[in-house]
Each structure stands twice: as structure tokens, then as C-alpha cells.
Amino acid sequence: MKIDVSGPLLRPSQLEALVRAVADAGEHDEHDEHDWLEWKSWLDLTQTRAREHIAKHVLGFSNRTVQTAALHAGGHGYVLIGVEPGSVTGVETIDPADLTSAILRYVGTDGPQWNAEHVTVAGQTVLVVVVDPPRHGDRPHTLRHRLQNHEPGQVLVRRIGQTVQASPAEHAALVDRAMAGRNSLTVAARATCLTIEGGIADAPDRLEAAIEAERELLLRPRRARRPAAPAEPISGSSWLRGPVQPPGLRVSRSSFGQPTYEPDKRTEAEYVQEVEQYLDRLRGVLLRRLVCRRWRHPGSALRLTIDNLTARNFAQLRVRVHVAGAVRRWSDEITDDLEPVEDLPKRPRRMGERKRVESTYDHIVRGVGTSIVPSSTFDNQDLWSPGFTINDGGSVDIEYDPIHLHPSTPEPLLPVPLLVDEPVGTELALTWSATAESADGLARGELSVLVVESTLTFDTLPAE
């Protein structure tokens, strides 16, 4: 069944997506693979059997351990009536008040919290019962009225694909849940972005193709071009034209405002060598600029969010994440070489093209430009900033700096740039754990992100 359950499914659109995911799962998908989801193709909601079915699973989902429940959909449980793998059959709706009173007969007014929603999919109405996540401090929820072969007072628990009477070990786990009270850490991690971009698979070939195209352009025979003749002198004064010539004083435009040229004295061999030196510099700059963009690119970073599942504050929460697979951190040698961003090297003067001789005017303009134009620096603070450390040993271990997690509030963790060498379509497996100074215990879980094709491209070289 294909649906993202790294977070709660509560909005109508999310519940519709859940129903569609069940319907699209296929007839051969195993029903007993879920401990957070139960479906039934059809029930008559006016009958006792249907109400007992719903009440039984409401109790089962509420009597899970916090750690088990937190692995899917933020700890919520779901009972779907009117859908099964391969089809949406729908149900006849009834008054919500009648359904609520019937269910409360079995679970009690002080029992688990739940709500019922109707969603329409493929023209059919499906009932979705959403059971709230269990919390540390919750006592075991007991059956309040005889239900099929279960007597009042029994504890029903959810196992994989079925809801049954609790075993002694399961009952003890629920007692531990109740005794944990308000001192246990109850958080869950999820992927803020479900994908991460890998490298450009054909980057070396594309780089060499760009270099070869540039070589062909520069070595292509052409006629030397003579600079345009200078325009007639213009009266008046401006910063570009220079001062007005006072009476009796004549300044040669060739020595001040107008550049002068000298013939090209290079041999063809010298020109070819100059081109190859330029191409070597260009290759390195293009590669560094691509690496720089990949480092800064949001799609190349791992982005996680921590959800506080309680109404408590968790101080000094430390999160650790292990990313399995062919994943690397950015080395200091690489990142130190990325700042500042280099300009593309200037193309060599074409063979036969005359060389411009610098004038006094050029020195003045260059001096003014240097004094008023600040040098550009590379701002990398959005991604690469203090806030986490990485240990790289083939796979990657990330430890984030401590954060303060507010009640019932998601907290995005700092994005972590990673070098992913896995092929497109690979699901990177992540395991996470969290501790906090203000709470007992260790929260942990698993999630995954999908490696997708990189959207980065090489710099486009200017036309001739």
C-alpha cells in the first residue's frame, strides 16, 4: 500500500488518500500486515454486529504501546468501512449521534478518544474512524459491555492484522505505559521532504562535451576583426567621456579616452597552447561551480522534522540519525575550496585579433571600479552552519545540537547537505533516536527517503 504514514492523516484530503491507497493496493495484498489499520468491505451500520466490530478495534488501537503506535501515522489508528483492496463498496450513512452512543456503550465515556468521518471516493461514501494515539500515562482501556465472546473488563489489544484479548505480557506492557506517566519522552521523527537528489550520473561526459565545444569554437578558423573606428569627438563633459578640453589644450583621444591596438604577434602553436591552458582552468571552474550549487541546493539536503506528541516541553532534546547506504558527508577540503565562487575565466584573444594596449584612462576606470564595487562572497549559511555534526564511515551518522521542543509542536531540524551516490529510485533507510534531559527513556524509529534525479545543470557558456 503506497501512502506516506510518516505523519498523522487527519485532514479530509488525507483520509481520502488513505481510502484510495487501500483500494489501489490490489486484491492480493495481505490484510494482516497492519497494526494501525483495519478495513472492511461492507457493514450495515444500523446492526449491532457492525458497531461491535468498530468498538472492538477502537479498543485494540488504543491499547498499543506508545513506541509501537508512533511508527505509523503519528500513532493514530484507522478503521475503514466500505473499502477493501481492489474496490470501494461504500456504506449507508447513519446519524453520527446514533453511532457515537452505540460505540460508547462498549468503550465508555472516559475511554479512548476517537472520531468518525465520512469521505467520498469513486462516488461511494466510506466511513473512517480515527483513533487517537496512545500516550504515556494512559491506563489500559477495558471493555465496558459484553462483546461477542469477550466479557466486560477484558483488555483487547491490537496485533498485526487482528484485535484479541491481551496476553499477560501485553497487559504488563500497558501497565508500564500507565506507570510511565508524564516523565517519558514521546516524540516522532519524519522526513520533511520525502526525496533527496543524487549526483549527476553523466557529469564527467557532460563536462568534457562542454570543454570540447569550447575548444572547437576557439580553434575554428576565422578572419581577424578590426575594432570599429572611433566616433567623432562629442562636446560636453561626463564621467565616461572625460573633461571638456579647455581652449588651447588638445588631448589625444588615443592616449586617454580611445584604446589603441597592436598586431597579434603569437604563433599558431602559442595560440593553441593558450587555448589549452584556458580550457584546463575552465574545466576546474565549471566543476567547482557545479559542486558549489549542489552543496547549496535544497534538494541535496536531508530535511527532518521532530514532532512532540505530548502537551509537555522537552528541554535539551538530542536527535541522532543514521543514514545507511552509499552516502557521504561534505569534507572540509571540498567546502573550503568553494568560497568565494569563481568567475568563469576570460576566453583567450582569438588568433589574429589585435591586442588592446591599456591607456591611462583604463587605469583610472579600473581604480574607480575597484573602490566602489565590493567583492562578492559566497553565502552558505542557509545550509552549512553550526547545528549538527557528522561522522562518515561509509554510511552517515548525524548528531544535531540540542533543541527545545514545545508542546504538540513540530520542530524542523537543520537541513544537512549530503553526497548521495546511490542510483535513482533507491530508498535510503534512516534510523533515528532521541533523548531529552527533561524526560526519561529513549525514543526511536525508522523512516526512508527516496533518491531522485538531480535537477542541477552545468553553467551555460556565453556565445561568441
HUFENUR-V829551 format. One record per run of one state. SS is the DSSP state (A for helix, B for strand, O for the rest). FROM is the first residue (numbers start at 0). TO is the last residue. If there is no record, write none. Layout:
ss: <SS:SS>
from: <FROM:FROM>
to: <TO:TO>
//
This chain:
ss: <O:A:O:A:O:B:O:A:O:A:O:A:O:B:O:B:O:B:O:A:O:B:O:B:O:B:O:B:O:B:O:B:O:B:O:A:B:O:B:O:B:O:A:O:B:O:B:O:B:O:A:O:A:B:O:B:O:B:O:B:O:A:O:B:O:A:O:B:O:B:O:B:O:B:O:B:O:B:O:B:O:B:O:B:O>
from: <0:11:23:30:33:36:40:47:62:65:69:72:75:76:81:82:84:86:88:95:107:113:121:123:131:141:142:146:147:149:150:154:159:161:165:167:183:184:186:191:194:197:202:219:237:238:241:242:259:262:267:296:297:300:302:303:308:313:323:326:328:331:336:354:357:359:372:387:392:395:400:402:405:409:412:415:417:418:420:426:435:439:440:442:452>
to: <10:22:29:32:35:39:46:61:64:68:71:74:75:80:81:83:85:87:94:106:112:120:122:130:140:141:145:146:148:149:153:158:160:164:166:182:183:185:190:193:196:201:218:236:237:240:241:258:261:266:295:296:299:301:302:307:312:322:325:327:330:335:353:356:358:371:386:391:394:399:401:404:408:411:414:416:417:419:425:434:438:439:441:451:463>
//
